[in-house]
Structure formats: structure tokens, C-alpha cells
Amino acid sequence: MEKTFQFSNRHHELMARDEEYVYGWRYEPRVIFESGRGIMLKDVDGNEYFDLTAGMMSMVLGHSHPELTQAIRDQADKLVHQSSWYSNPWLVEFAELIVSTLPGDLKVVNFAVTGSEANEIAMRMALGVTGRYDIVSVIRGLHGGSLAAEAVTSVGGGRKAHLGPLMMPSHRNAIYAPLCYRCPVNLTYPSCNVACLDHSEELMEHITSQNVAVIMAETIPVAGGMVVPPEEWLPRLRDLADRWGAMLVLDEAQLAPAKTGKMWAFEHYDVIPDILTFGKGMTAGMGIAGTVTTPEIAEQARGKAGLPWGGTYSGDPLPAAVALKQLQVVLRDNLMEKATVLGARLHAGLQAIAAKHEVIGDVRGMGLYYMLDIVEAPDTRRPNHAMAERIRYNALLEGLVLIAVKNFIRICPALIITEAEIDEILGRLEVAIERSVAGYPRNLDFSTSSSLAARSPVAAGSD
Ligand SMILES: Cc1ncc(COP(=O)(O)O)c(C=O)c1O
């Protein structure tokens, strides 16, 4: 049966003002949220929703976590912002705690505000140290929206339309993502022997100037389709970088901390990057990202390519204190373990739903971070963008906030989620899928809704 949203006049009025005065991508309906607690969000009418995206994949302890709220209050009384030519105790402690969780010699952090900046710092480091030019990245990778980060991003859609000359000429999106569900070289794992990497190397040989400074990859490319690589892929990518004299950058903005069941997702694989970037989940929503490398690389890069790099707000006391507190809680409460145990329940539930509904072609992910690959039919595996958007809409009606970009729906709740909440969410999600498959909502044009509005010729992604 058709179900519709019931919003107050005030809510409708705020939506209209948002549309008139704020320039941004919005889903329909453009719900206005007013508060959040734990895994729940509340709109201005008091309607409650499960936040299955933890904000922008940032709030690993959920909304208004009491310890973080206290940290914000305490810090607001002490020091919020300072000159980035000086430091503060919280930043020092945050850097120490981060590097204490890392293997190898990853011991120095260049802080930034956004993940895009962190990745640009990584590129500066690699160019500064190697003196080379080419920046090679993974097809389906996303590294941010500032222009150099956008250049190495390749999730398709309209993101790069009209940017032509602003995309740095030395970028080469040359590494095939190991998306076995839609194998880029039409083979089957494991008999393929990860041939996608051999093809990638051939591409590198032909389309780079062979002065490769860096290979950039998300440990698990998320926005491009939650591409969980086969176990050999990352070690072989490391090997490829070494053979080419290039640095390996792993971008964990989407993955750290703890979401995949390890503090850092690359710990699932036998590999250590030269440079590691973080953002989103490490920020507690406060805007503090960073680039970690070895003291040797940091020193070689000093004074080159504008390094060390720091913008106006990089390493400010307020975000540093809050992000520090969040990481302390993540480690104290062993949320890695929690992501593994509860993630297994979420994964099993999603697979059970997928087994009943052919529109879900695949469920990919790790720990407490999953993505549904929405398809037209199981045999063709053709992406079904409109159905993904329809499911997102119906899920919102059921009180679930999801992100759908193209045919991908992601589910990444805060790591404080409980078993009972997972079960409740799975039940509501199934209702939303049933309603979508049955063709509801009728007579609704989704074409202006966020990712579908950005088609050129397929939807853009903006996360
Ligand atoms: C893997 C990855 N790296 C970097 C970024 C960019 O982060 P930010 O939006 O904070 O610049 C994103 C998200 O947009 C991301 O998903």
C-alpha cells in the first residue's frame, strides 16, 4: 500500500528555504534534521530515523556521545582555534595515539581538515621525495573533491564534467579495481590469478611517462562499489609500486577507525603503505584529517612541494581534543571486535534479504560496513540506479537514513549499534525493498533527487 511522508508546515517551509538559499545536493524529500543521539536522528517534527550512514561515515560513536559532548564543552572553555605555526597538547597526543596503532615506521602525521587535503598532502610527499610526476590511481577510487584529489578520483558520473583543463595532466587512473562481481577483465577469481593487476601494469606502461611517483588506492574502494580486494591484490599492488620506484599511498578516509573489524583496514592484508591518509571516521565529525608517513619520507619531503602543509584550521585544539577522545574510546571499548561480531549479524541479515530479492545482486563489505549492489537482473548484473534510489526513498519512509549513489546503497552504522537495533533495521529495510519492488511510490519523479540528478550519462557520486 502507498505510504507517504507527513511533514509539518514548518518542516515544509524550512525545506523550501533550504532549496532557495543553500546550494547543495539533496535527496528528496529534503528532510531537515534537528538532533541526534546514538544511532538515531530526529527531524524538526520529532520523527525518528536510524542513521545508517553515521553522518558522512564519520560518527563512529554515534551522535551526541556523552564523552564527546563533554570533550567539546571542556575544550570550548579552554582553546578552540590557534595559529597553525604553534601546536597544542591534544594534537600532540592525538598524533601519538594514531601512530601507536600503526605498524612499521609510520610515525609522523601532517594534519589537515579534510580527506581531500590529506590526499593532496600525500601526493605532495610522493612528488617531493621521488622527483617524479605521474600519479597513478585506481579506477573506481575516490579521493576527494579538491581539484588534485578529484583528478585521481574515478568513480564515473558527472563529477569531472567541465573540469577538463583543471584536472592535472599527470594523473593516470590506470589500476583496475578488483571488482570480482563485475570483473574488469572478464575472468573469475581465483583462477584469474588476479590478472586485473597484470592488465593494470600494462596500462601503466603505456599511459604513464614511466616517471611514476605514486600509486594511490583506497584499501577497499568504497564509493566506487565497496570493492573488497582478494587477499593477494594489495600485496601485489605494493610489489608493483616497489618495482616502479613509486610510493604506495593507502587512503582510509572511509574505513578507519575500526569499521572493518581492524583499526586500519590494511591490517587485513599483508601490506604496509609508505603513506596513509585518514579523515571522516577519525574526525568524530569535527574536521581533522591527516597524512601519516615515515620520519625518513617526512624529512626527505621537508621544504619540497610546500611541505609540511598546513591550512588555517589544520590541527586546531577543538577538533584535535574531540577526535583524540573518540579514538581513546574506540580503543578502550575494542570497537574493532564489536564491528567483527555485530558485523557478522548484519552481513548475514543482508544476505538473507538478498537471497529473497533479485534486485540485490551482491552484498559486499567487511565488519560493520556494507554495500548493496542493486541490479536489473541477477544474470545481467546491470546496475539499476533508479531502483537504488527508490529503495533509499522507501527506507526513509521506514525511518532509515541511507546513502544511495548510482546503484550502490551503503550501510555503515555507528559502531555502538546493538543486536536488537540491527534486527529492527533489517526488518524495516526488507519492508522498504518489498515496497520498492512492488513499484511504490507511484507517480513520483526521482530525477531531481541527488545522485540521479547528476547523471551524465550515469549518476555522480559526491562522497
Ligand atoms: C576514500 C575517500 N577519500 C577522501 C575523501 C574526501 O574526504 P573529504 O570529503 O573530507 O575531503 C572521501 C570522501 O569524500 C573518501 O571517500
The ligand as an SDF file (V2000), in Angstrom:
LIG
                    3D

 16 16  0  0  0  0  0  0  0  0999 V2000
   38.1340    7.3980    0.3610 C   0  0  0  0  0  0  0  0  0  0  0  0
   37.9180    8.8610    0.4620 C   0  0  0  0  0  0  0  0  0  0  0  0
   38.9810    9.6840    0.4860 N   0  0  0  0  0  0  0  0  0  0  0  0
   38.8240   11.0040    0.5810 C   0  0  0  0  0  0  0  0  0  0  0  0
   37.5860   11.5720    0.6550 C   0  0  0  0  0  0  0  0  0  0  0  0
   37.4460   13.0600    0.7350 C   0  0  0  0  0  0  0  0  0  0  0  0
   37.2210   13.4660    2.0230 O   0  0  0  0  0  0  0  0  0  0  0  0
   36.6680   14.9360    2.3010 P   0  0  0  0  0  0  0  0  0  0  0  0
   35.2700   14.9770    1.7750 O   0  0  0  0  0  0  0  0  0  0  0  0
   36.7680   15.0870    3.7660 O   0  0  0  0  0  0  0  0  0  0  0  0
   37.5460   15.8740    1.5630 O   0  0  0  0  0  0  0  0  0  0  0  0
   36.4530   10.7480    0.6440 C   0  0  0  0  0  0  0  0  0  0  0  0
   35.0930   11.2720    0.7410 C   0  0  0  0  0  0  0  0  0  0  0  0
   34.6640   12.1570    0.1600 O   0  0  0  0  0  0  0  0  0  0  0  0
   36.6180    9.3660    0.5320 C   0  0  0  0  0  0  0  0  0  0  0  0
   35.5760    8.5460    0.4590 O   0  0  0  0  0  0  0  0  0  0  0  0
  1  2  1  0
  2  3  1  0
  2 15  2  0
  3  4  2  0
  4  5  1  0
  5  6  1  0
  5 12  2  0
  6  7  1  0
  7  8  1  0
  8  9  2  0
  8 10  1  0
  8 11  1  0
 12 13  1  0
 12 15  1  0
 13 14  2  0
 15 16  1  0
M  END
$$$$
